[in-house]
Amino acid sequence: MDKLTPRVRTAIELRELGELSTKEAARVMGLSVEAVKGRVFNGRKKLHQVLKRESLWMSGKQILQASRKANGLSRHQLVCSFGD
């Protein structure tokens, strides 16, 4: 959530965590329903990108560790074997 701007984070918090309707969130934030929808959409998109990137990094790291362990290779040997 810290990757979001404060305005987008507030919209996400009200809609997702506070379980307010879009209309209720718009009233609380003093915005139009369309503005809140846009912020929630952009916030979800940004969160999806961040989580996807972190997931790929973790899965790549786990695959690398498992492969090294299974093959008994050092990190240097494993990296060099991918260059072949």
C-alpha positions in Angstrom: 0.0 0.0 0.0 3.0 2.3 0.6 3.5 2.3 -3.2 0.2 4.2 -3.7 -0.3 7.9 -3.6 -2.2 9.1 -0.5 -5.3 10.0 -2.6 -5.4 6.5 -4.3 -4.6 4.7 -1.0 -7.5 6.5 0.7 -9.9 5.4 -2.0 -8.7 1.8 -1.8 -8.9 1.8 2.0 -12.5 3.1 2.0 -13.7 0.8 -0.7 -11.8 -2.4 0.1 -10.9 -2.2 3.8 -13.7 0.0 5.0 -16.2 -1.8 2.8 -17.9 1.4 1.7 -19.8 1.6 -1.6 -18.3 3.8 -4.3 -21.0 6.4 -3.6 -20.3 6.4 0.1 -16.5 6.7 -0.5 -17.1 9.6 -2.9 -19.2 11.4 -0.2 -16.6 10.9 2.4 -13.8 12.0 0.1 -15.8 14.9 -1.3 -15.3 13.6 -4.9 -17.5 12.4 -7.7 -18.3 8.7 -8.0 -16.3 8.6 -11.3 -13.2 10.1 -9.5 -13.4 7.4 -6.8 -13.8 4.7 -9.4 -10.8 5.9 -11.3 -8.6 6.0 -8.2 -9.7 2.5 -7.1 -9.1 1.2 -10.6 -5.6 2.8 -10.7 -4.8 1.6 -7.2 -5.8 -2.0 -7.9 -3.8 -1.9 -11.1 -0.7 -0.6 -9.3 -1.1 -3.1 -6.5 -1.4 -5.9 -9.0 1.8 -4.8 -10.7 3.7 -4.7 -7.4 2.4 -8.0 -6.2 3.1 -9.7 -9.6 6.7 -8.3 -9.6 7.3 -9.5 -6.0 5.8 -12.9 -6.8 8.0 -13.3 -9.8 11.1 -12.3 -7.8 10.2 -14.7 -5.0 9.4 -17.6 -7.4 12.6 -16.9 -9.4 14.7 -16.9 -6.2 13.1 -20.1 -5.0 13.6 -21.8 -8.3 17.2 -20.8 -8.3 17.8 -22.1 -4.8 16.1 -25.4 -5.5 18.0 -25.9 -8.7 21.3 -25.1 -7.1 20.5 -27.5 -4.3 19.3 -30.3 -6.6 22.3 -30.0 -8.9 24.9 -29.4 -6.1 26.2 -26.4 -8.1 27.5 -23.2 -6.7 25.8 -19.9 -7.5 28.6 -19.1 -10.0 28.4 -22.5 -11.7 24.6 -22.3 -12.0 24.7 -18.8 -13.5 27.4 -19.8 -16.0 25.4 -22.9 -17.0 22.5 -20.6 -18.1 24.9 -18.7 -20.4 25.6 -21.9 -22.5 
